[in-house]
Amino acid sequence: MSQPIANPPQQDDFSKQAAEAQPSLLAEFIDFLVNNKAWWLTPIILVLSLVGLLVLLSSTAIAPFIYTIF
């Protein structure tokens, strides 16, 4: 009698990874920076985030205070 073939290791690993919780966007970005040694992207992302924050805040009640800074 032949025994049933067990799941190959790849399929088990795939199933385990699929069942894990998904990391956040920030965690994925930090993991990308660490693994690819792309630390030069950090200042670019920070500046773009700050500009985006200013754009979002310019349509709120905080706008008069932002315009006095510049």
C-alpha positions as CSV (number, residue, x, y, z in Angstrom):
1,M,0.0,0.0,0.0
2,S,1.2,3.4,-0.8
3,Q,1.0,6.1,1.8
4,P,-0.7,9.4,1.0
5,I,1.6,12.1,-0.1
6,A,2.0,14.8,2.5
7,N,1.8,18.4,1.7
8,P,5.1,19.7,0.3
9,P,7.0,22.1,2.6
10,Q,6.4,25.0,0.3
11,Q,2.6,24.7,0.6
12,D,2.8,24.5,4.4
13,D,5.0,27.6,4.5
14,F,2.7,29.4,2.1
15,S,-0.3,28.5,4.3
16,K,1.4,29.7,7.4
17,Q,2.4,33.0,5.9
18,A,-1.2,33.5,4.5
19,A,-2.6,32.9,8.0
20,E,-0.3,35.5,9.6
21,A,-1.5,39.1,10.3
22,Q,-0.6,41.6,7.6
23,P,2.0,44.2,8.7
24,S,1.0,47.9,8.5
25,L,2.2,50.2,5.8
26,L,4.7,51.8,8.1
27,A,6.1,48.4,9.1
28,E,6.4,47.4,5.5
29,F,8.2,50.6,4.6
30,I,10.7,50.2,7.5
31,D,11.3,46.6,6.5
32,F,11.9,47.7,2.9
33,L,14.4,50.4,4.1
34,V,16.3,47.9,6.3
35,N,16.5,45.1,3.8
36,N,17.4,47.2,0.8
37,K,19.6,49.7,2.6
38,A,17.7,52.5,1.1
39,W,18.0,55.0,3.9
40,W,18.4,57.9,1.4
41,L,14.6,57.6,0.8
42,T,13.8,58.6,4.4
43,P,14.2,62.4,4.1
44,I,12.3,62.4,0.8
45,I,9.3,60.5,2.4
46,L,9.4,62.8,5.5
47,V,9.4,66.0,3.4
48,L,6.6,64.7,1.2
49,S,4.6,63.7,4.3
50,L,5.1,67.2,5.9
51,V,4.0,68.9,2.7
52,G,0.9,66.6,2.5
53,L,0.1,67.4,6.2
54,L,0.3,71.1,5.4
55,V,-2.0,70.7,2.5
56,L,-4.5,68.8,4.6
57,L,-4.3,71.4,7.4
58,S,-4.7,74.3,5.0
59,S,-8.4,73.5,4.7
60,T,-9.1,73.5,8.4
61,A,-9.4,76.2,11.1
62,I,-5.6,76.0,11.6
63,A,-5.0,77.5,8.2
64,P,-4.5,81.1,9.4
65,F,-1.8,80.0,11.7
66,I,0.0,78.0,9.0
67,Y,0.0,81.0,6.6
68,T,1.6,83.2,9.3
69,I,4.5,80.8,9.5
70,F,5.3,81.2,5.8
